[in-house]
Amino acid sequence: MKFDPFAQWGKVFETWQKVTDDAVARTSAFYAEVEKAEAKRVERAESAIEEMAKLQRETLAYGVQLGADFRKMSLEAVQKVTALASSSAA
């Protein structure tokens, strides 16, 4: 009976190849899922940024309107005080 240590080498290599192919397939599937999750995350972040920008624009417009209303009311108040002062002086 002859002992050949390399007789099983083909089977070992075949098993190793199967294991590595399986690992590559699983890693590829995992990365595909990560890519999907990342795309959803980016979409949500873009949506949040757009919403924040919209709210900032509305806030700016509201601030401008408040300023205009304040100026109008303060001018009306000054005119009323002036009219009262001139009518009471007469």
C-alpha positions in Angstrom: 0.0 0.0 0.0 1.4 3.3 -1.1 0.7 6.5 0.9 0.3 9.6 -1.3 -0.2 12.9 0.7 -1.2 14.8 -2.4 -4.0 12.4 -3.5 -6.7 14.3 -1.7 -5.3 17.7 -3.0 -7.9 17.9 -5.7 -10.8 17.4 -3.3 -9.4 19.9 -0.9 -9.0 22.5 -3.6 -12.5 21.8 -4.9 -13.9 22.2 -1.4 -11.9 25.4 -0.8 -13.1 26.8 -4.1 -16.7 26.0 -3.2 -16.3 27.8 0.2 -14.7 30.9 -1.3 -17.3 31.1 -4.1 -20.1 30.9 -1.5 -18.4 33.6 0.6 -18.1 35.8 -2.4 -21.8 35.3 -3.3 -22.9 36.1 0.2 -20.7 39.2 0.4 -22.0 40.4 -2.9 -25.6 39.9 -1.7 -24.8 41.7 1.6 -23.3 44.7 -0.4 -26.3 44.8 -2.6 -28.5 45.1 0.5 -26.2 47.8 1.9 -26.4 49.7 -1.4 -30.3 49.6 -1.2 -30.3 50.9 2.4 -27.8 53.6 1.5 -30.0 54.7 -1.4 -33.0 55.0 0.9 -30.9 56.9 3.4 -29.7 59.4 0.8 -33.2 59.8 -0.5 -34.5 60.6 3.0 -31.7 63.0 3.7 -32.3 64.8 0.4 -36.0 65.1 1.3 -35.2 66.4 4.8 -32.9 69.0 3.3 -35.5 70.1 0.8 -38.1 70.4 3.6 -35.6 72.4 5.7 -34.9 74.8 2.8 -38.6 75.2 2.2 -39.2 76.1 5.9 -36.2 78.5 5.8 -37.7 80.3 2.8 -41.1 80.5 4.5 -39.4 81.8 7.7 -37.6 84.5 5.8 -40.8 85.6 4.0 -42.6 85.7 7.3 -39.8 87.8 8.8 -40.0 90.2 5.9 -43.8 90.5 6.3 -43.5 91.1 10.0 -41.0 93.8 9.4 -43.2 95.5 6.8 -46.3 95.2 9.2 -44.3 96.7 12.1 -43.1 99.6 10.0 -46.6 100.3 8.7 -48.1 100.1 12.2 -45.4 102.3 13.8 -45.9 104.9 11.0 -49.7 104.8 11.6 -49.1 105.2 15.3 -46.8 108.2 14.8 -49.4 109.8 12.4 -52.2 109.3 15.0 -50.1 110.8 17.8 -49.2 113.7 15.6 -52.9 114.2 14.6 -53.9 114.1 18.3 -51.2 116.5 19.3 -52.1 119.0 16.6 -55.9 118.8 17.3 -55.4 119.2 21.1 -53.1 122.2 20.5 -55.7 124.0 18.4 
